[in-house]
């Protein structure tokens, strides 16, 4: 069977298979070498993700089979401001770290050889959130802020370091570019096509650092270049 790359996260993962999405780009990148499996849950935080992790991934792999890689991408909802319209999604910073540790421990115990990649929450364009609010907030303030997202990004990086697993700091990466607010975020939080491209490239780079690339993975079934026009069926006898 083809190896699997699993994407586990919130809405930015759930919509990653839309046109131009980073998950769809990964599926195209690994075509003929690995199956990319989507497990994205819009609005979820790490508290909820920890609660449903076993159920969400049930049946993804057959008994004795382990995924090649797994991305864990939560934090954007945890970082919601607790007394604003998305406060029900908020998770305190120390609990966020504890939940990440527990999620990582669950997957490490279940799939010891799987390469796990943590992804920090993305930056927040507060103007974009004000223009695309979640619910009604009489305060007139955005339900998410970039400072809060940054604190959770740093906490995510710290958990990755102590767990000795790779991490993609998408919060910092996006802000290296001028005009990132509108170029990469369509509503202050979710990604544009360019934002998806940035994350796709970072995921590919991080996997390649761990030896997972289209150059090292076997191709599923013979390529057309390997099929003899005079005896096509011979290629399928191997």
TORSE-333425 format. One line per field, with one value per atom (N, C-alpha, C, O): atom name; x, y, z. Coordinates in steps of 0.2 Angstrom, whole numbers, padded with zeros to 4 digits, always signed. Layout:
% TORSE-333425
atomo	c(CA,...)
east	c(X,...)
north	c(Y,...)
up	c(Z,...)
//
This chain:
% TORSE-333425
atomo	c(N,CA,C,O,N,CA,C,O,N,CA,C,O,N,CA,C,O,N,CA,C,O,N,CA,C,O,N,CA,C,O,N,CA,C,O,N,CA,C,O,N,CA,C,O,N,CA,C,O,N,CA,C,O,N,CA,C,O,N,CA,C,O,N,CA,C,O,N,CA,C,O,N,CA,C,O,N,CA,C,O,N,CA,C,O,N,CA,C,O,N,CA,C,O,N,CA,C,O,N,CA,C,O,N,CA,C,O,N,CA,C,O,N,CA,C,O,N,CA,C,O,N,CA,C,O,N,CA,C,O,N,CA,C,O,N,CA,C,O,N,CA,C,O,N,CA,C,O,N,CA,C,O,N,CA,C,O,N,CA,C,O,N,CA,C,O,N,CA,C,O,N,CA,C,O,N,CA,C,O,N,CA,C,O,N,CA,C,O,N,CA,C,O,N,CA,C,O,N,CA,C,O,N,CA,C,O,N,CA,C,O,N,CA,C,O,N,CA,C,O,N,CA,C,O,N,CA,C,O,N,CA,C,O,N,CA,C,O,N,CA,C,O,N,CA,C,O,N,CA,C,O,N,CA,C,O,N,CA,C,O,N,CA,C,O,N,CA,C,O,N,CA,C,O,N,CA,C,O,N,CA,C,O,N,CA,C,O,N,CA,C,O,N,CA,C,O,N,CA,C,O,N,CA,C,O,N,CA,C,O,N,CA,C,O,N,CA,C,O,N,CA,C,O,N,CA,C,O,N,CA,C,O,N,CA,C,O,N,CA,C,O,N,CA,C,O,N,CA,C,O,N,CA,C,O,N,CA,C,O,N,CA,C,O,N,CA,C,O,N,CA,C,O,N,CA,C,O,N,CA,C,O,N,CA,C,O,N,CA,C,O,N,CA,C,O,N,CA,C,O,N,CA,C,O,N,CA,C,O,N,CA,C,O,N,CA,C,O,N,CA,C,O,N,CA,C,O,N,CA,C,O,N,CA,C,O,N,CA,C,O,N,CA,C,O,N,CA,C,O,N,CA,C,O,N,CA,C,O,N,CA,C,O,N,CA,C,O,N,CA,C,O,N,CA,C,O,N,CA,C,O,N,CA,C,O,N,CA,C,O,N,CA,C,O,N,CA,C,O,N,CA,C,O,N,CA,C,O,N,CA,C,O,N,CA,C,O,N,CA,C,O,N,CA,C,O,N,CA,C,O,N,CA,C,O,N,CA,C,O,N,CA,C,O,N,CA,C,O,N,CA,C,O,N,CA,C,O,N,CA,C,O,N,CA,C,O,N,CA,C,O,N,CA,C,O,N,CA,C,O,N,CA,C,O,N,CA,C,O,N,CA,C,O,N,CA,C,O,N,CA,C,O,N,CA,C,O,N,CA,C,O,N,CA,C,O,N,CA,C,O,N,CA,C,O,N,CA,C,O,N,CA,C,O,N,CA,C,O,N,CA,C,O,N,CA,C,O,N,CA,C,O,N,CA,C,O,N,CA,C,O,N,CA,C,O,N,CA,C,O,N,CA,C,O,N,CA,C,O,N,CA,C,O,N,CA,C,O,N,CA,C,O,N,CA,C,O,N,CA,C,O,N,CA,C,O,N,CA,C,O,N,CA,C,O,N,CA,C,O,N,CA,C,O,N,CA,C,O,N,CA,C,O,N,CA,C,O,N,CA,C,O,N,CA,C,O,N,CA,C,O,N,CA,C,O,N,CA,C,O,N,CA,C,O,N,CA,C,O,N,CA,C,O,N,CA,C,O,N,CA,C,O,N,CA,C,O,N,CA,C,O,N,CA,C,O,N,CA,C,O,N,CA,C,O,N,CA,C,O,N,CA,C,O,N,CA,C,O,N,CA,C,O,N,CA,C,O,N,CA,C,O,N,CA,C,O,N,CA,C,O,N,CA,C,O,N,CA,C,O,N,CA,C,O,N,CA,C,O,N,CA,C,O,N,CA,C,O,N,CA,C,O,N,CA,C,O,N,CA,C,O,N,CA,C,O,N,CA,C,O,N,CA,C,O,N,CA,C,O,N,CA,C,O,N,CA,C,O,N,CA,C,O,N,CA,C,O,N,CA,C,O,N,CA,C,O,N,CA,C,O,N,CA,C,O,N,CA,C,O,N,CA,C,O,N,CA,C,O,N,CA,C,O,N,CA,C,O,N,CA,C,O,N,CA,C,O,N,CA,C,O,N,CA,C,O,N,CA,C,O,N,CA,C,O,N,CA,C,O,N,CA,C,O,N,CA,C,O,N,CA,C,O,N,CA,C,O,N,CA,C,O,N,CA,C,O,N,CA,C,O,N,CA,C,O,N,CA,C,O,N,CA,C,O,N,CA,C,O,N,CA,C,O,N,CA,C,O,N,CA,C,O,N,CA,C,O,N,CA,C,O,N,CA,C,O,N,CA,C,O)
east	c(+0004,+0000,+0004,+0010,+0002,+0005,+0006,+0001,+0011,+0012,+0007,+0005,+0005,+0001,+0004,+0008,+0002,+0004,-0003,-0008,-0004,-0010,-0010,-0005,-0015,-0015,-0021,-0026,-0019,-0023,-0023,-0018,-0029,-0029,-0036,-0041,-0036,-0042,-0045,-0044,-0048,-0051,-0046,-0047,-0040,-0035,-0033,-0030,-0033,-0032,-0038,-0038,-0044,-0050,-0051,-0053,-0050,-0050,-0044,-0044,-0039,-0033,-0034,-0029,-0039,-0040,-0045,-0047,-0046,-0050,-0045,-0039,-0048,-0043,-0038,-0039,-0031,-0026,-0023,-0019,-0027,-0025,-0019,-0016,-0016,-0009,-0010,-0005,-0015,-0016,-0017,-0014,-0021,-0021,-0015,-0013,-0011,-0004,+0000,+0004,+0000,+0004,+0001,+0006,-0005,-0008,-0005,-0003,-0005,-0002,+0006,+0008,+0009,+0016,+0018,+0023,+0014,+0016,+0012,+0011,+0009,+0005,+0009,+0015,+0007,+0010,+0015,+0018,+0016,+0021,+0018,+0020,+0013,+0010,+0003,+0001,-0002,-0009,-0009,-0007,-0012,-0012,-0019,-0024,-0020,-0026,-0028,-0024,-0034,-0036,-0041,-0046,-0039,-0042,-0042,-0039,-0046,-0047,-0054,-0059,-0054,-0060,-0061,-0057,-0065,-0066,-0068,-0072,-0064,-0066,-0063,-0063,-0060,-0057,-0051,-0047,-0050,-0044,-0041,-0043,-0035,-0032,-0035,-0035,-0040,-0044,-0048,-0049,-0052,-0056,-0053,-0055,-0047,-0043,-0041,-0041,-0038,-0036,-0042,-0041,-0048,-0053,-0055,-0058,-0054,-0057,-0051,-0053,-0045,-0039,-0040,-0039,-0042,-0042,-0048,-0047,-0054,-0059,-0058,-0060,-0055,-0054,-0049,-0050,-0044,-0039,-0041,-0037,-0046,-0048,-0049,-0053,-0046,-0047,-0043,-0043,-0039,-0035,-0029,-0028,-0027,-0022,-0024,-0027,-0022,-0024,-0019,-0014,-0021,-0017,-0010,-0009,-0005,+0002,+0005,+0011,+0000,+0003,+0003,-0001,+0009,+0010,+0010,+0013,+0008,+0008,+0016,+0020,+0017,+0024,+0025,+0030,+0020,+0021,+0014,+0009,+0014,+0008,+0009,+0014,+0005,+0006,+0000,-0005,+0002,-0002,-0003,+0002,-0008,-0009,-0015,-0020,-0014,-0019,-0016,-0010,-0020,-0018,-0021,-0022,-0024,-0027,-0033,-0035,-0037,-0043,-0041,-0045,-0036,-0034,-0033,-0034,-0030,-0027,-0033,-0031,-0039,-0044,-0044,-0043,-0046,-0047,-0053,-0058,-0051,-0056,-0063,-0068,-0063,-0069,-0072,-0075,-0070,-0073,-0077,-0079,-0080,-0085,-0083,-0087,-0076,-0074,-0071,-0067,-0073,-0070,-0072,-0068,-0077,-0078,-0073,-0072,-0069,-0064,-0057,-0053,-0057,-0050,-0048,-0052,-0042,-0038,-0032,-0028,-0032,-0026,-0019,-0019,-0014,-0008,-0005,-0002,-0005,-0002,-0005,-0002,-0012,-0016,-0015,-0014,-0014,-0012,-0006,-0006,-0001,+0005,+0004,+0007,+0001,-0001,-0004,-0003,-0009,-0013,-0009,-0010,-0005,+0000,+0004,+0005,+0007,+0011,+0007,+0010,+0001,-0003,-0005,-0005,-0006,-0008,-0002,-0002,+0004,+0010,+0012,+0014,+0011,+0012,+0007,+0009,+0001,-0004,-0001,-0001,+0001,+0003,+0010,+0011,+0014,+0021,+0020,+0023,+0015,+0014,+0011,+0012,+0006,+0002,+0006,+0006,+0010,+0014,+0021,+0023,+0026,+0032,+0037,+0041,+0036,+0041,+0038,+0042,+0032,+0029,+0033,+0034,+0034,+0037,+0031,+0027,+0032,+0027,+0029,+0035,+0025,+0027,+0022,+0016,+0024,+0020,+0020,+0025,+0014,+0014,+0011,+0006,+0014,+0012,+0005,+0004,+0002,-0004,-0001,+0004,-0005,-0003,-0003,-0006,+0000,-0001,-0009,-0012,-0011,-0017,-0017,-0014,-0021,-0022,-0029,-0034,-0028,-0033,-0038,-0044,-0036,-0041,-0045,-0051,-0042,-0046,-0051,-0056,-0049,-0054,-0060,-0066,-0059,-0064,-0069,-0075,-0066,-0070,-0074,-0079,-0071,-0074,-0075,-0072,-0079,-0080,-0083,-0087,-0082,-0085,-0090,-0089,-0097,-0102,-0102,-0098,-0106,-0107,-0103,-0103,-0099,-0095,-0096,-0093,-0099,-0101,-0094,-0095,-0089,-0083,-0080,-0076,-0082,-0079,-0072,-0069,-0070,-0063,-0062,-0067,-0057,-0056,-0056,-0053,-0059,-0059,-0052,-0051,-0048,-0041,-0036,-0038,-0030,-0025,-0018,-0017,-0014,-0008,-0003,+0001,-0003,+0001,-0001,+0003,-0007,-0010,-0007,-0005,-0008,-0006,+0001,+0004,+0005,+0012,+0014,+0019,+0011,+0012,+0011,+0015,+0006,+0004,+0009,+0011,+0011,+0017,+0023,+0026,+0025,+0031,+0030,+0035,+0024,+0023,+0023,+0026,+0021,+0021,+0028,+0030,+0032,+0039,+0043,+0047,+0041,+0044,+0043,+0047,+0036,+0034,+0038,+0040,+0039,+0042,+0049,+0052,+0052,+0060,+0060,+0065,+0056,+0057,+0055,+0057,+0051,+0049,+0053,+0053,+0058,+0063,+0059,+0061,+0054,+0051,+0051,+0052,+0051,+0051,+0045,+0040,+0046,+0041,+0041,+0047,+0035,+0035,+0032,+0027,+0036,+0034,+0031,+0034,+0025,+0022,+0020,+0019,+0019,+0018,+0024,+0022,+0030,+0036,+0037,+0038,+0036,+0038,+0034,+0036,+0027,+0023,+0025,+0024,+0026,+0028,+0035,+0036,+0038,+0045,+0043,+0048,+0037,+0035,+0031,+0027,+0033,+0029,+0022,+0021,+0017,+0010,+0007,+0002,+0010,+0008,+0001,-0003,-0002,-0009,-0014,-0018,-0013,-0018,-0016,-0020,-0009,-0007,-0008,-0010,-0007,-0008,-0014,-0016,-0018,-0024,-0030,-0030,-0035,-0041,-0046,-0049,-0046,-0050,-0047,-0050,-0040,-0037,-0034,-0030,-0037,-0035,-0034,-0028,-0039,-0038,-0034,-0034,-0031,-0026,-0029,-0034,-0025,-0026,-0022,-0019,-0023,-0019,-0011,-0008,-0009,-0002,+0000,+0005,-0005,-0003,-0003,+0002,-0007,-0007,+0000,+0003,+0002,+0008,+0014,+0019,+0014,+0020,+0020,+0025,+0014,+0014,+0016,+0019,+0013,+0015,+0022,+0025,+0026,+0033,+0036,+0041,+0034,+0037,+0036,+0041,+0030,+0029,+0034,+0037,+0034,+0038,+0046,+0049,+0048,+0055,+0056,+0061,+0051,+0052,+0052,+0056,+0048,+0048,+0054,+0057,+0057,+0063,+0069,+0073,+0069,+0074,+0074,+0079,+0068,+0067,+0068,+0066,+0070,+0071,+0065,+0065,+0060,+0053,+0053,+0051,+0054,+0053,+0051,+0051,+0049,+0047,+0053,+0052,+0059,+0065,+0067,+0070,+0064,+0066,+0061,+0062,+0054,+0049,+0048,+0049,+0046,+0045,+0039,+0034,+0039,+0033,+0028,+0030,+0022,+0016,+0015,+0013,+0017,+0016,+0020,+0023,+0021,+0026,+0024,+0018,+0029,+0028,+0027,+0029,+0024,+0023,+0030,+0030,+0035,+0041,+0044,+0049,+0042,+0044,+0040,+0042,+0035,+0031,+0033,+0034,+0035,+0037,+0031,+0027,+0031,+0026,+0025,+0019,+0030,+0029,+0026,+0024,+0027,+0025,+0022,+0026,+0017,+0015,+0014,+0016,+0011,+0009,+0015,+0015,+0021,+0027,+0029,+0032,+0027,+0029,+0025,+0027,+0020,+0015,+0017,+0013,+0022,+0023,+0028,+0029,+0031,+0036,+0032,+0035)
north	c(-0006,+0000,+0006,+0006,+0012,+0018,+0020,+0019,+0023,+0027,+0032,+0035,+0035,+0040,+0046,+0045,+0052,+0058,+0061,+0062,+0062,+0064,+0071,+0073,+0075,+0082,+0083,+0081,+0084,+0085,+0092,+0094,+0095,+0102,+0105,+0101,+0112,+0115,+0117,+0114,+0123,+0125,+0126,+0125,+0128,+0130,+0123,+0123,+0118,+0111,+0108,+0106,+0110,+0107,+0110,+0106,+0116,+0119,+0118,+0122,+0114,+0114,+0110,+0110,+0107,+0103,+0108,+0105,+0114,+0118,+0120,+0119,+0123,+0125,+0130,+0135,+0128,+0131,+0130,+0133,+0125,+0124,+0120,+0117,+0121,+0118,+0110,+0107,+0107,+0100,+0097,+0092,+0101,+0099,+0099,+0094,+0104,+0104,+0099,+0096,+0097,+0091,+0084,+0080,+0084,+0078,+0077,+0072,+0083,+0083,+0082,+0078,+0085,+0084,+0076,+0074,+0073,+0066,+0061,+0055,+0063,+0059,+0053,+0054,+0047,+0041,+0038,+0033,+0042,+0040,+0040,+0036,+0044,+0044,+0047,+0051,+0044,+0047,+0052,+0051,+0058,+0063,+0063,+0063,+0062,+0060,+0067,+0069,+0069,+0075,+0074,+0070,+0077,+0076,+0083,+0085,+0088,+0095,+0096,+0094,+0100,+0101,+0109,+0111,+0112,+0119,+0121,+0118,+0126,+0129,+0125,+0128,+0120,+0116,+0119,+0122,+0118,+0120,+0113,+0108,+0114,+0108,+0104,+0098,+0107,+0104,+0099,+0093,+0101,+0097,+0092,+0086,+0094,+0089,+0083,+0078,+0085,+0079,+0075,+0069,+0077,+0073,+0068,+0063,+0071,+0067,+0064,+0060,+0064,+0062,+0055,+0053,+0050,+0043,+0042,+0038,+0045,+0044,+0047,+0044,+0053,+0056,+0052,+0052,+0048,+0045,+0037,+0033,+0035,+0028,+0026,+0029,+0020,+0017,+0020,+0018,+0026,+0029,+0024,+0024,+0020,+0015,+0008,+0007,+0003,-0004,-0006,-0003,-0011,-0013,-0015,-0018,-0012,-0014,-0009,-0009,-0004,+0001,+0007,+0009,+0011,+0018,+0023,+0021,+0029,+0034,+0036,+0035,+0038,+0041,+0047,+0048,+0052,+0058,+0061,+0059,+0065,+0068,+0075,+0077,+0080,+0087,+0088,+0086,+0092,+0094,+0102,+0105,+0104,+0112,+0114,+0115,+0116,+0119,+0125,+0126,+0130,+0135,+0142,+0146,+0142,+0148,+0150,+0155,+0144,+0145,+0145,+0149,+0142,+0142,+0149,+0152,+0153,+0160,+0165,+0171,+0163,+0168,+0172,+0169,+0178,+0182,+0179,+0179,+0178,+0174,+0178,+0175,+0185,+0189,+0192,+0197,+0189,+0192,+0186,+0181,+0187,+0183,+0176,+0171,+0175,+0168,+0165,+0160,+0168,+0166,+0159,+0156,+0156,+0149,+0144,+0138,+0147,+0143,+0143,+0140,+0148,+0150,+0144,+0141,+0143,+0139,+0142,+0145,+0142,+0146,+0143,+0137,+0147,+0146,+0140,+0135,+0139,+0133,+0127,+0122,+0127,+0121,+0120,+0114,+0125,+0124,+0119,+0115,+0121,+0117,+0110,+0106,+0110,+0103,+0099,+0093,+0102,+0098,+0096,+0090,+0100,+0098,+0092,+0088,+0093,+0087,+0081,+0075,+0081,+0075,+0072,+0066,+0077,+0075,+0071,+0066,+0074,+0071,+0065,+0060,+0064,+0058,+0052,+0047,+0054,+0049,+0047,+0041,+0051,+0049,+0045,+0040,+0047,+0044,+0037,+0032,+0036,+0029,+0025,+0019,+0028,+0024,+0023,+0017,+0027,+0027,+0029,+0035,+0025,+0027,+0029,+0033,+0027,+0029,+0035,+0037,+0037,+0042,+0049,+0051,+0052,+0059,+0064,+0065,+0067,+0072,+0079,+0080,+0083,+0090,+0095,+0095,+0099,+0104,+0110,+0112,+0113,+0120,+0125,+0124,+0130,+0136,+0139,+0138,+0142,+0146,+0152,+0154,+0154,+0159,+0166,+0167,+0171,+0178,+0180,+0177,+0185,+0188,+0195,+0199,+0196,+0203,+0206,+0204,+0210,+0212,+0216,+0216,+0220,+0224,+0219,+0220,+0213,+0208,+0205,+0203,+0204,+0201,+0206,+0203,+0212,+0217,+0217,+0218,+0216,+0216,+0210,+0210,+0205,+0198,+0195,+0190,+0198,+0196,+0189,+0187,+0186,+0180,+0182,+0183,+0182,+0183,+0191,+0195,+0193,+0200,+0201,+0197,+0206,+0208,+0215,+0220,+0217,+0224,+0228,+0235,+0225,+0229,+0232,+0237,+0230,+0232,+0231,+0234,+0226,+0224,+0217,+0213,+0215,+0209,+0203,+0204,+0197,+0192,+0188,+0184,+0190,+0187,+0193,+0198,+0192,+0198,+0194,+0188,+0198,+0195,+0194,+0189,+0198,+0197,+0190,+0187,+0189,+0183,+0177,+0172,+0177,+0172,+0171,+0165,+0176,+0176,+0172,+0168,+0173,+0170,+0162,+0158,+0161,+0153,+0150,+0144,+0154,+0151,+0150,+0145,+0154,+0153,+0147,+0143,+0146,+0141,+0134,+0129,+0134,+0128,+0126,+0121,+0131,+0130,+0127,+0123,+0130,+0127,+0120,+0116,+0118,+0111,+0106,+0101,+0109,+0105,+0104,+0099,+0109,+0109,+0104,+0099,+0104,+0099,+0092,+0087,+0091,+0085,+0082,+0076,+0086,+0085,+0083,+0078,+0087,+0086,+0092,+0098,+0092,+0098,+0102,+0100,+0108,+0113,+0118,+0120,+0120,+0126,+0132,+0132,+0137,+0143,+0148,+0152,+0146,+0150,+0157,+0161,+0158,+0165,+0169,+0175,+0167,+0171,+0172,+0177,+0166,+0165,+0170,+0174,+0170,+0175,+0182,+0186,+0184,+0191,+0193,+0199,+0189,+0191,+0195,+0198,+0194,+0197,+0204,+0204,+0209,+0215,+0214,+0211,+0217,+0216,+0209,+0207,+0206,+0199,+0199,+0194,+0204,+0204,+0203,+0199,+0206,+0205,+0200,+0196,+0199,+0194,+0187,+0183,+0185,+0179,+0177,+0171,+0182,+0180,+0184,+0190,+0180,+0182,+0186,+0190,+0184,+0187,+0188,+0189,+0189,+0190,+0184,+0185,+0178,+0172,+0166,+0163,+0165,+0160,+0162,+0168,+0157,+0158,+0160,+0157,+0164,+0165,+0160,+0156,+0160,+0155,+0156,+0151,+0162,+0164,+0161,+0158,+0162,+0160,+0152,+0149,+0149,+0141,+0139,+0134,+0143,+0141,+0141,+0137,+0147,+0147,+0141,+0138,+0139,+0134,+0127,+0123,+0126,+0120,+0119,+0114,+0125,+0125,+0123,+0119,+0126,+0124,+0117,+0114,+0114,+0107,+0103,+0098,+0104,+0100,+0100,+0095,+0106,+0107,+0103,+0100,+0104,+0101,+0093,+0089,+0090,+0083,+0081,+0075,+0085,+0083,+0083,+0079,+0087,+0087,+0081,+0079,+0077,+0071,+0065,+0059,+0066,+0061,+0059,+0053,+0063,+0061,+0065,+0071,+0063,+0067,+0062,+0056,+0065,+0062,+0058,+0053,+0060,+0057,+0051,+0047,+0050,+0044,+0039,+0033,+0041,+0037,+0033,+0035,+0026,+0022,+0024,+0026,+0024,+0026,+0020,+0014,+0021,+0016,+0014,+0017,+0007,+0004,+0007,+0013,+0004,+0006,+0013,+0014,+0017,+0023,+0022,+0016,+0026,+0025,+0024,+0021,+0027,+0027,+0020,+0018,+0016,+0009,+0004,-0002,+0006,+0001,+0001,+0005,-0006,-0007,-0007,-0011,-0002,-0002,-0008,-0010,-0013,-0019,-0024,-0029,-0024,-0029,-0025,-0026,-0021,-0017,-0021,-0019,-0027,-0031,-0034,-0036,-0034,-0036,-0032,-0035,-0026,-0021,-0023,-0021,-0027,-0028,-0035,-0037,-0038,-0045,-0045,-0050,-0039,-0039,-0039,-0039)
up	c(+0000,+0000,+0000,+0003,-0003,-0003,+0005,+0008,+0006,+0013,+0013,+0008,+0019,+0020,+0024,+0028,+0022,+0025,+0028,+0024,+0034,+0037,+0040,+0043,+0038,+0040,+0046,+0044,+0052,+0057,+0060,+0062,+0060,+0062,+0062,+0062,+0062,+0062,+0055,+0051,+0055,+0048,+0043,+0037,+0045,+0040,+0037,+0031,+0040,+0038,+0034,+0029,+0037,+0034,+0027,+0022,+0026,+0019,+0015,+0010,+0017,+0013,+0007,+0003,+0006,-0001,-0006,-0011,-0004,-0009,-0014,-0014,-0019,-0025,-0023,-0020,-0024,-0022,-0015,-0012,-0011,-0004,-0003,-0008,+0002,+0004,+0004,+0002,+0006,+0006,-0001,-0002,-0005,-0012,-0015,-0019,-0014,-0017,-0015,-0018,-0008,-0006,-0009,-0011,-0010,-0014,-0021,-0023,-0024,-0031,-0031,-0035,-0026,-0025,-0024,-0027,-0020,-0018,-0023,-0021,-0028,-0032,-0035,-0036,-0034,-0036,-0031,-0032,-0025,-0020,-0013,-0009,-0012,-0005,-0005,-0010,-0001,-0001,+0005,+0011,+0003,+0008,+0011,+0007,+0018,+0021,+0025,+0029,+0024,+0027,+0033,+0033,+0039,+0045,+0048,+0053,+0045,+0048,+0051,+0048,+0056,+0060,+0061,+0066,+0058,+0058,+0065,+0068,+0068,+0075,+0080,+0086,+0079,+0085,+0088,+0085,+0094,+0098,+0100,+0099,+0104,+0106,+0111,+0112,+0115,+0120,+0117,+0119,+0112,+0108,+0104,+0103,+0101,+0097,+0101,+0098,+0107,+0111,+0113,+0113,+0114,+0115,+0110,+0111,+0103,+0098,+0094,+0089,+0096,+0091,+0090,+0084,+0094,+0093,+0088,+0083,+0089,+0085,+0078,+0073,+0077,+0071,+0067,+0061,+0070,+0066,+0065,+0062,+0068,+0068,+0061,+0057,+0059,+0053,+0047,+0041,+0049,+0044,+0041,+0035,+0046,+0044,+0047,+0052,+0043,+0045,+0050,+0052,+0054,+0060,+0057,+0052,+0061,+0060,+0055,+0053,+0052,+0047,+0051,+0054,+0049,+0052,+0047,+0041,+0048,+0043,+0042,+0046,+0036,+0035,+0038,+0041,+0038,+0042,+0044,+0041,+0049,+0052,+0053,+0057,+0051,+0053,+0058,+0058,+0063,+0069,+0069,+0070,+0067,+0066,+0070,+0067,+0076,+0080,+0084,+0085,+0086,+0090,+0088,+0093,+0082,+0080,+0084,+0086,+0086,+0090,+0097,+0101,+0100,+0107,+0108,+0114,+0104,+0105,+0104,+0105,+0103,+0103,+0110,+0115,+0110,+0116,+0120,+0118,+0126,+0131,+0132,+0133,+0132,+0133,+0127,+0128,+0121,+0115,+0112,+0115,+0106,+0103,+0102,+0101,+0101,+0100,+0107,+0107,+0112,+0119,+0121,+0124,+0118,+0119,+0116,+0118,+0112,+0108,+0112,+0111,+0116,+0120,+0124,+0128,+0124,+0129,+0132,+0128,+0138,+0141,+0139,+0137,+0139,+0136,+0139,+0135,+0145,+0148,+0147,+0146,+0146,+0144,+0137,+0135,+0133,+0126,+0125,+0121,+0129,+0129,+0131,+0128,+0137,+0139,+0135,+0134,+0131,+0126,+0120,+0118,+0118,+0113,+0115,+0111,+0121,+0123,+0123,+0121,+0125,+0126,+0119,+0118,+0114,+0107,+0104,+0101,+0105,+0103,+0106,+0102,+0112,+0116,+0113,+0112,+0112,+0109,+0102,+0101,+0098,+0091,+0092,+0088,+0096,+0096,+0099,+0096,+0104,+0106,+0101,+0100,+0097,+0092,+0086,+0083,+0084,+0078,+0079,+0077,+0082,+0084,+0079,+0080,+0073,+0068,+0063,+0059,+0064,+0060,+0062,+0067,+0056,+0057,+0058,+0054,+0064,+0066,+0065,+0068,+0062,+0061,+0064,+0063,+0069,+0072,+0068,+0065,+0068,+0064,+0069,+0072,+0070,+0074,+0071,+0065,+0076,+0073,+0068,+0069,+0063,+0059,+0062,+0067,+0059,+0061,+0060,+0056,+0063,+0063,+0060,+0062,+0055,+0052,+0056,+0054,+0061,+0065,+0061,+0062,+0056,+0052,+0048,+0047,+0046,+0042,+0046,+0044,+0053,+0057,+0059,+0059,+0059,+0060,+0054,+0055,+0048,+0042,+0041,+0038,+0044,+0044,+0051,+0052,+0055,+0062,+0063,+0059,+0068,+0070,+0075,+0081,+0074,+0078,+0080,+0077,+0084,+0086,+0093,+0098,+0093,+0098,+0100,+0096,+0105,+0107,+0108,+0108,+0109,+0111,+0105,+0105,+0099,+0092,+0091,+0087,+0095,+0094,+0091,+0091,+0088,+0084,+0090,+0095,+0088,+0092,+0093,+0097,+0089,+0089,+0088,+0084,+0090,+0089,+0087,+0089,+0084,+0082,+0088,+0088,+0093,+0099,+0102,+0104,+0103,+0106,+0102,+0104,+0095,+0091,+0091,+0091,+0092,+0093,+0099,+0099,+0104,+0111,+0110,+0113,+0107,+0106,+0101,+0102,+0096,+0091,+0095,+0094,+0100,+0103,+0108,+0109,+0111,+0115,+0111,+0114,+0105,+0101,+0099,+0099,+0098,+0096,+0102,+0101,+0108,+0114,+0115,+0117,+0114,+0115,+0109,+0111,+0103,+0098,+0100,+0099,+0103,+0105,+0110,+0110,+0115,+0121,+0119,+0122,+0114,+0111,+0106,+0103,+0104,+0098,+0092,+0089,+0090,+0084,+0079,+0082,+0073,+0069,+0069,+0071,+0068,+0069,+0063,+0061,+0061,+0056,+0059,+0061,+0059,+0062,+0057,+0054,+0055,+0050,+0052,+0048,+0059,+0062,+0060,+0057,+0061,+0059,+0051,+0049,+0048,+0041,+0037,+0033,+0038,+0034,+0035,+0030,+0041,+0043,+0040,+0041,+0037,+0034,+0027,+0024,+0025,+0018,+0019,+0023,+0016,+0016,+0013,+0008,+0017,+0014,+0016,+0013,+0020,+0022,+0024,+0023,+0027,+0030,+0025,+0026,+0019,+0014,+0008,+0005,+0008,+0003,+0005,+0001,+0011,+0013,+0017,+0018,+0020,+0024,+0020,+0019,+0019,+0015,+0020,+0017,+0026,+0031,+0037,+0043,+0037,+0043,+0047,+0052,+0045,+0048,+0043,+0043,+0039,+0034,+0028,+0026,+0024,+0019,+0012,+0010,+0009,+0002,-0002,+0001,-0008,-0012,-0011,-0011,-0010,-0009,-0002,-0001,+0003,+0010,+0010,+0013,+0006,+0006,+0002,+0004,-0003,-0006,-0001,-0001,+0003,+0008,+0013,+0014,+0015,+0020,+0016,+0019,+0010,+0006,+0006,+0007,+0004,+0003,+0009,+0009,+0015,+0021,+0024,+0026,+0022,+0024,+0020,+0023,+0013,+0009,+0011,+0012,+0013,+0015,+0022,+0023,+0027,+0033,+0032,+0035,+0028,+0027,+0023,+0025,+0019,+0015,+0020,+0019,+0025,+0030,+0034,+0037,+0034,+0038,+0033,+0035,+0027,+0022,+0018,+0015,+0019,+0015,+0009,+0010,+0003,-0003,-0009,-0008,-0014,-0020,-0023,-0027,-0022,-0024,-0021,-0023,-0014,-0010,-0010,-0008,-0011,-0011,-0017,-0023,-0017,-0023,-0026,-0023,-0033,-0037,-0037,-0037,-0036,-0036,-0043,-0048,-0045,-0051,-0057,-0056,-0062,-0067,-0070,-0071,-0072,-0075,-0083,-0085,-0086,-0093,-0097,-0102,-0094,-0098,-0097,-0100,-0092,-0091,-0094,-0094,-0098,-0102,-0109,-0113,-0111,-0118,-0122,-0122,-0127,-0132,-0136,-0138,-0137,-0140,-0136,-0138,-0129,-0125,-0118,-0113,-0118,-0112,-0106,-0101,-0107,-0101,-0097,-0091,-0100,-0097,-0091,-0086,-0091,-0085,-0079,-0074,-0080,-0074,-0071,-0067,-0074,-0071,-0065,-0062,-0064,-0058,-0052,-0046)
//
